[in-house]
Amino acid sequence: MATNKHAMIRYQALDACFSNKYRKYFIEDLIEECNTALEAFYTSKEDKKNDVEYYVKRRTIFNDIAYMESSEGWNAPIKRYYEGHRCYYRYEDENFSINKRDFSEAELNKLDEALIMLNRFSGDARFEWVSEFIANFEDKLGRKKNTAPVIGFEKNPFLTGLENLSVLFNYIVNKQVLRITYNHFTQGKMIYVMHPYYLKQYNNRWFLFGITEKEKTVLTNLPLDRIVKIEPVSISYIPNTTFDFEEYFDDVVGVSVPRSGEPETVELKFDKKRFSYILTKPLHPSQIVLDKDKCIVQILVFRTLELESLILSFGDNVEVLKPATLRRQIKQISANMSNKYNCAK
């Protein structure tokens, strides 16, 4: 489990240390207290059985202290008391605690941004609860604002399957096994008994991820617009202990992660008129510039149809340099397209 997933446990442990005026907490002591708190929290969890790494190091604690002291955190009055070359940490105001403080203006602004994001769903009948939640939240925090929309989200109101989005969301949260009738493009209607784990949007489509009773070790991906029917099934739910969805899609363009193979180094050369666009909107998080003068970039990804579609979307403004197999594939697709346009009509 990544460190950022249990940051609040560390903050609470550090808060208790800084509030204790009867003991001196040096950096080693702070590390020990945070590790103890994390160990106690995960003792009864599956993470413990799977030897999940959650122990922290000095750098993590220093970063936590800096965050707690910042305006983005709690503006905590943490003071260093030196004893020789070492120092211990304590709140300068012994009455201070991160649990006593109200939201800062920066935090309230972040909440405002979150409410704006939620508002994109408020007009949708499938998310009726959102409007009520936003109204209650704004009223309690005194953040009611009568402003016109200031942000627009890409959406396709004509895309089928969206009526299942909130339904699937609730099934995932409640760990419910599902019997899904799916309309395959070539094989017709198929039945999946699925343990749903995750919903992801890509290219204005939504996809459901989970394991099936047939393949319990492999992640299955179903686009919502191909789902015909969803029914709950009385089968024991298998929780997700294998897939980290914060990292699962790191090596792909899109949502299709190959079951085998390794990511490949892909080198692309762009026309100068498109290169500046690629610099401001990278093709993939792994993108690096190999030669700025020649407008060549490199990404490290799996070979997928989404990758090919992305490359082809740039038309003749891009050239695949490596790997040779992908270059030949794009060349063949381009030749096929050319032949279609050269045919007399």
C-alpha positions in Angstrom: 0.0 0.0 0.0 1.4 3.4 -1.0 2.4 5.8 1.7 -0.1 8.4 0.7 -2.9 6.0 1.5 -2.3 6.1 5.2 -1.1 9.7 5.6 -3.9 10.7 7.9 -2.9 7.9 10.3 0.6 9.4 10.5 -0.7 12.9 10.9 -2.8 11.8 13.9 0.2 10.0 15.4 2.4 13.0 15.0 -0.3 15.3 16.4 -0.3 13.2 19.6 3.5 13.4 19.8 3.7 17.1 19.3 0.9 17.6 21.9 2.7 15.6 24.6 4.6 18.1 26.8 5.8 15.3 29.1 8.0 13.6 26.5 10.7 14.6 24.1 10.1 13.2 20.6 13.2 13.1 18.4 12.9 12.0 14.7 13.6 8.4 15.6 10.8 8.5 18.2 8.4 10.0 15.6 9.2 7.3 13.1 8.6 4.6 15.8 5.2 6.1 16.9 4.0 6.3 13.3 5.0 2.8 12.5 3.3 1.6 15.7 0.1 3.4 14.8 0.1 2.0 11.3 0.8 -1.5 12.6 -2.0 -1.3 15.0 -4.4 -0.1 12.3 -3.6 -2.9 9.9 -3.2 -5.8 12.3 -6.7 -7.1 11.6 -6.5 -6.3 7.9 -5.7 -8.4 4.9 -2.7 -6.2 4.3 -1.1 -7.7 7.4 -1.4 -11.2 6.0 0.0 -10.2 2.7 3.0 -8.4 4.3 2.0 -5.0 2.8 4.8 -2.5 3.3 3.6 0.5 5.3 6.6 1.3 7.4 7.8 4.9 7.0 11.2 6.4 6.8 12.8 9.7 7.9 12.1 11.5 4.6 8.4 10.7 4.9 8.2 12.2 8.4 10.1 15.3 7.4 7.6 15.7 4.5 4.7 15.2 6.9 6.0 17.8 9.3 6.4 20.3 6.4 2.8 19.6 5.2 1.4 20.0 8.7 3.2 23.4 9.0 2.0 24.6 5.6 -1.1 26.6 4.8 -2.3 23.7 2.7 -2.1 21.6 5.9 -2.9 22.9 9.3 -0.5 25.8 9.9 0.8 23.8 12.8 3.1 25.7 15.2 5.7 22.9 15.4 8.9 24.0 17.1 12.3 22.4 17.1 14.1 22.2 20.5 17.8 21.4 20.0 19.9 19.3 22.3 23.4 19.3 20.9 23.1 18.2 17.2 19.7 16.6 17.7 16.3 18.2 18.1 12.9 17.1 19.4 9.6 18.4 18.2 6.7 19.9 20.1 3.8 22.3 19.5 4.8 25.8 20.6 1.1 26.3 21.5 0.4 23.4 23.9 -3.4 23.8 23.2 -3.0 23.3 19.5 -4.2 20.2 17.7 -5.0 19.4 14.1 -8.3 18.0 15.4 -9.4 21.3 17.0 -8.8 23.6 14.0 -11.5 24.7 11.6 -11.1 24.4 7.9 -8.6 26.9 6.4 -9.6 29.1 3.5 -7.4 27.0 1.2 -9.2 23.9 2.4 -12.6 25.5 1.9 -11.5 26.5 -1.7 -10.5 22.9 -2.3 -14.0 21.8 -1.1 -15.6 24.4 -3.4 -13.7 22.8 -6.3 -14.9 19.4 -5.3 -18.5 20.6 -5.2 -18.1 22.0 -8.7 -16.9 18.6 -9.9 -19.9 17.0 -8.2 -22.3 19.5 -9.8 -21.6 17.8 -13.2 -23.8 14.9 -12.0 -26.5 17.0 -10.2 -28.8 17.3 -13.2 -28.7 13.6 -13.9 -31.7 11.5 -12.7 -29.3 8.7 -11.9 -27.5 10.8 -9.3 -30.4 12.5 -7.6 -28.7 12.2 -4.3 -25.9 14.6 -5.4 -28.1 17.7 -5.5 -29.3 17.0 -1.9 -25.8 16.4 -0.7 -24.4 19.5 -2.3 -27.2 21.7 -0.8 -26.7 20.3 2.7 -22.9 20.6 2.5 -23.0 24.2 1.3 -25.5 25.1 4.0 -23.5 23.6 6.8 -20.3 25.2 5.7 -21.9 28.5 4.7 -20.5 28.2 1.2 -23.7 28.7 -0.7 -22.9 30.5 -4.0 -25.3 31.6 -6.7 -22.9 31.6 -9.6 -23.2 30.6 -13.2 -21.2 27.5 -14.4 -17.5 28.2 -14.9 -16.4 24.8 -16.1 -17.6 22.4 -18.8 -17.0 18.7 -18.9 -16.8 16.6 -22.0 -19.8 14.2 -22.2 -21.9 12.3 -24.7 -25.5 12.3 -23.6 -26.3 9.8 -26.4 -23.9 7.1 -25.2 -25.8 4.0 -24.2 -25.1 2.2 -20.9 -24.7 5.3 -18.8 -27.9 4.4 -16.9 -25.8 1.5 -15.3 -23.1 3.8 -14.0 -24.5 4.6 -10.6 -26.0 1.1 -10.3 -22.6 -0.5 -10.8 -20.9 2.1 -8.5 -23.2 1.0 -5.7 -22.7 -2.7 -6.4 -18.9 -2.2 -6.2 -19.1 -0.3 -2.9 -21.4 -3.0 -1.4 -19.2 -5.8 -2.7 -22.0 -7.5 -4.7 -21.4 -10.3 -7.2 -23.2 -9.7 -10.5 -24.6 -11.7 -13.4 -24.0 -9.5 -16.4 -25.5 -10.1 -19.9 -23.0 -8.6 -22.4 -23.5 -8.0 -26.1 -20.2 -8.9 -27.7 -19.4 -7.3 -31.1 -18.7 -10.7 -32.8 -19.9 -13.4 -30.5 -23.3 -12.0 -29.6 -24.8 -12.1 -26.1 -22.5 -13.5 -23.4 -23.0 -14.1 -19.7 -20.4 -13.1 -17.1 -20.6 -13.8 -13.4 -18.4 -11.0 -12.2 -16.9 -9.7 -8.9 -16.8 -5.9 -9.8 -13.9 -3.8 -8.6 -13.5 -0.6 -10.6 -15.0 1.9 -13.0 -12.9 3.9 -15.4 -13.6 6.5 -18.1 -11.6 6.8 -21.2 -12.3 8.6 -24.5 -15.8 9.5 -23.2 -16.7 5.8 -22.5 -17.0 4.0 -19.2 -15.5 0.6 -18.5 -16.2 -1.9 -15.7 -13.3 -4.0 -14.3 -13.5 -7.1 -12.2 -12.8 -10.8 -12.1 -15.2 -13.5 -13.3 -16.1 -16.9 -11.9 -14.5 -18.4 -15.0 -11.2 -16.5 -14.7 -10.5 -15.5 -11.1 -6.9 -14.6 -11.6 -7.4 -12.3 -14.7 -9.0 -8.9 -14.8 -11.9 -8.6 -17.2 -12.9 -5.3 -18.9 -16.4 -4.6 -20.0 -17.5 -1.3 -21.7 -20.8 -0.1 -20.2 -22.4 0.6 -23.6 -22.2 -3.2 -24.4 -23.9 -4.3 -21.1 -27.5 -5.4 -21.7 -28.6 -6.6 -18.2 -27.2 -6.6 -14.6 -28.5 -8.9 -11.9 -27.1 -9.5 -8.3 -26.0 -13.1 -7.6 -25.9 -14.8 -4.2 -22.3 -15.8 -4.4 -19.6 -15.0 -1.8 -17.7 -11.8 -3.0 -14.0 -12.1 -3.7 -12.3 -8.9 -2.5 -9.6 -7.2 -4.6 -6.2 -8.0 -3.1 -4.3 -8.2 -6.4 -4.9 -5.1 -8.5 -3.7 -1.6 -7.6 -5.8 0.6 -9.8 -3.7 3.6 -9.0 -0.9 2.0 -11.0 -2.6 -0.6 -13.1 -3.0 1.6 -16.2 0.4 3.3 -15.9 1.9 1.5 -18.9 -0.9 1.8 -21.4 -2.7 4.3 -23.5 -6.4 3.7 -22.8 -7.8 0.9 -20.7 -6.7 -2.3 -22.4 -3.8 -3.9 -20.4 -2.4 -6.9 -22.2 -2.2 -10.1 -20.1 1.3 -10.9 -21.2 4.4 -9.2 -22.6 6.3 -6.1 -21.6 5.9 -2.3 -22.4 7.9 -1.2 -25.5 9.9 1.9 -26.2 8.0 3.9 -28.9 9.8 6.7 -30.7 7.7 9.2 -32.6 8.7 12.1 -34.8 6.3 15.0 -35.2 6.0 17.9 -37.6 7.1 21.2 -36.0 3.5 22.5 -36.1 2.3 19.6 -33.9 5.4 19.3 -31.7 4.5 22.2 -29.4 1.1 20.6 -28.9 2.7 17.3 -27.9 4.9 19.2 -25.4 1.9 20.8 -23.7 -0.3 17.7 -23.8 2.0 14.6 -23.5 0.8 11.4 -25.2 1.6 9.4 -22.0 3.1 10.2 -18.5 6.3 8.3 -19.6 6.9 10.8 -22.4 10.4 12.3 -22.7 11.9 14.5 -25.4 14.7 12.7 -27.2 15.6 15.5 -29.7 13.8 18.8 -29.5 15.3 20.1 -32.8 14.1 17.0 -34.7 10.8 16.9 -32.7 11.3 13.3 -31.5 9.6 12.0 -28.3 9.7 8.6 -26.6 7.0 6.8 -24.6 7.1 3.4 -22.8 3.9 1.6 -23.3 2.2 -1.7 -24.2 1.2 -2.2 -27.8 -2.6 -1.8 -27.9 -5.3 -0.7 -30.4 -5.7 2.5 -28.4 -2.0 3.3 -29.0 -2.5 2.7 -32.7 -5.6 4.9 -32.7 -3.8 7.7 -30.9 -0.9 7.7 -33.4 -3.3 7.6 -36.4 -5.3 10.5 -34.9 -2.3 12.8 -35.8 -2.6 11.8 -39.5 0.6 12.7 -41.5 1.9 15.0 -38.7 3.6 12.0 -37.1 6.1 9.3 -38.1 6.8 6.1 -36.1 10.5 5.6 -35.8 10.6 2.6 -33.4 9.8 -0.2 -32.9 10.1 -1.5 -36.4 7.0 -3.8 -36.1 4.8 -0.8 -35.1 6.2 1.3 -37.9 5.3 -1.5 -40.4 1.8 -1.8 -38.9 1.1 1.9 -39.1 2.6 1.9 -42.6 0.2 -0.9 -43.7 -2.8 0.8 -42.2 -1.8 4.0 -44.0 -1.5 2.1 -47.3 -4.9 0.5 -46.8 -6.4 3.9 -46.3 -4.7 5.3 -49.3 -6.0 2.4 -51.5 -9.6 3.1 -50.4 -9.3 6.8 -51.4 -7.6 5.9 -54.7 -10.4 3.6 -55.7 -12.7 5.1 -58.3 -16.2 5.7 -57.1 
